[in-house]
Amino acid sequence: MSSGKKFICIVLDILLLSIVVPTAWDYYNLVKSNYKMSSSSQLLYIGEYVPTYLFWGNVVLALVLILALGITIFYPRTYIDITLSTQSGKLTLKRSTIEGLVREKVIENNYLKFPRIHVVLHKNRIEIYVKGEIIPRVEVTQKAQLLEQEIVDYLKVFFGLEQSLKIKVKVNAMEKKANSRHSLVV
């Protein structure tokens, strides 16, 4: 998650918590004193349970918002590019560059038709997701593992990457199915 999205999510979460926590406290006092002052408590059969329901609903919502705040704060930051420093200088790699190189490697191997590549850059790792339609009569698991290893080796040799690479290869479908519409003969 980028720092801008993270900031917006944290601000929205804190604003919602500033509404939910006082509301829960008010309903806690209402439930504790068993005082029926709201118009919803005048409802037939369920009126006495409405403040209790609203109190526990606000407590659960506050807990969910606190959990979401913790996840948002500790969620790893994503980057648009990474900078590799070596003795001879610095090299900045953009996400699109890595996507293009992986796309060329996938097309070169000719295992997948219409490959879609998505790269996520973190501080200490690169995640590469390759999706596509596999060519029929190809051993899927062996070819996917071979493709993963070739991509890792290619990137490490080509760029001299030191970061650990996390690569997933997803296959959408084995082959396109023919049009299954058949005309009915009467």
N, C-alpha and C positions, 0 to 999 in steps of 0.2 A: 504494500500500500504506500502510495507516495505521501510525502509530508503534508501536502495541502489537503488531501482527502482525510488524513489522520487528524489534522487540526480541526477540520469541519466536523468530523464525527465526535471528537472529544467535546467540542463546544455544544453541539446539539444534545449530547448525552448529559452533560452537566445542567443544561437548561431544563431538560425533561426531569432530571432528578430533583431540581429545585421546585418543581411543581408537584411531583408525586410524593416526596417525603413529607412535606407539610400536610398534604391531604390525608396521607395515612395517619399522621399524628392526630389530626382533627377527628377522624373516624375512630381512632383508638380511644380517645377521650369520650366520644359519643357512645361507643360500645361499653366502655368501662362504667360510665355513669348510668347506662340504660335509659338515657334521656331521649325522648322522641320529639324532636323539634323539626325535622324535615318533612316536606310534603310526601316524600316517598315512604315514610314510615306509616302513613295513613292508609296504605293500600291493604286491601282485604287479603288475608292469609299469609302474604309474603312480606308485609310491611315491617314486621319486627326483625326480619332477617336481612333486609337491604343494607343497613349500616355495617353489619358484620361481614357481609359479602364484599362491600366496597372497601372495608378495611383490609381484608385478606387479599383482595385483588390488587390494591395499591402496594401492599407489602411484597407480593410476588413480582409485580412490575418493577418495584425499586430494586429487588435482588437481581432481576434480569438486566436492568440498566447498569448496575454495578459490575456484573459479570461482563457485559458488553464493553464497558469502559476499560476494564482490565485487559481484555483481549485486544482492544484497539491500541492501547498504550504499548503492549509488548509484541504486537504484530510486526514482522520484519519489514523494513523499508525496501522498496523496489527502486531501481535506478534506470535511467534512460541509456546511460553508457557507463563503461568501466574504463579505468585508466590503468595500464600495465606499465610499471616502471622497471627498466633494466639498466644495466651499466651504460649502455650506449644512448639511452634517452627514454622518452615516454611515448606510449602508443595508446590512443583512445579508440575503443571499439564501441560502436553503436549497436543497438539491438537489431536494426535492419541489416547490418553487415553480417552478423552471425546467422540471421535467418536466411540470407541469400546464400551463404556458404553451405549451410545445412541443406537447403533446397537443391543446390547443385549436386551435393553428394548423394542425396536420395534419388534424384533423377538419373544420375550416373549408374547407380545400382539397379535401377529399373525394377524394384520390387513393388513400389506403390504407384498407383495412378492418382493423379490430382492431389498431390501432397499439400497439406496445410501445416505450416510450421509456426509455432508461437514460442518466443523466448522471454523468460523472466530473469532479470538480473538482480541479484542480491549482493550484499557486501562481500560475502565469502563463498558464494556459489552461483552457478548458472543453471537454470532449469530450461530444458528444451523439450517441447512437446511436439511430436510429429503425428499427424493424423492423416489417414488416407485410405483409399480402397486398394486392397491387396490384389495382386494379379493371381488369377486362378492357377491351381496346380503348383503352388509354391509352398514349401514347408514353412508355415507361419512363424512358429516359435523360434526355430533356428535362424531364420532370416531376420527376424526382429532383433534378436540378441546380437547377431553379426552386424546389423546396421547400427545398433547402439554403440558397439565397440569401435566400429570404423569412424563414426562421427566424433567420439571422444578422442581417438588417436589423431584424427585429421585436425581438430581444433587445437590440440596440444602441440602438434608439430608445426602447424601453419602459423599460429600466433605465439607459441611458447607460453600457453596458459598454465598458471600454477594453481588456480582456483579448483576446488573440487567440483565436478560436474554431475548434476543429477539429470538424467535423461529418461524420458518416458516415450515409448512408441505405442500409439493407440491405433488400432485398425477399425475403421467404421464398418465395413461390410466385406464379405468374401468376394462377391462379384455382383454386378448389377443383374437384377432379375428381369426377365423379359416381361413385356406387357401381359398381364394376366387376364385381360379382358377377352372374353370369348363371346361371340355372338350366339344367341339362342336360336335354334331352328324350330319353328312351330309347324 
